[in-house]
């Protein structure tokens, strides 16, 4: 049985997918980019602000599923330029307890939706 998770505190999907799906006690969240859910505008003025918006979008989805970053067991980070890894990693890391941080991979890609610099997806367990 699956339950669709939706919150207006995160960007609405722009295609045939949902923000997240809860299957049993596992949450699968779609990749988030730096769209401000209030204005609908992209936050791309710098990599720190962009990454923070991505993480805030993930936080809103976790909250809608009655979870926190402590529930995250897996993360995937897609970035356009590996030279931004340090800045992205610093912002990303500030949302986790280093001792209980999730498993993760970071991959440089050729292009991301709306030509953003970073997209992050997560899997969380209650």
PyMOL commands that set and color helices and strands:
alter all, ss='L'
color gray80, all
select helices_A, chain A and resi 47-64+69-71+82-93+98-100+113-115
alter helices_A, ss='H'
color red, helices_A
select strands_A, chain A and resi 2-5+20-23+26-32+72-79+103-108+118-125
alter strands_A, ss='S'
color yellow, strands_A
deselect
rebuild
show_as cartoon
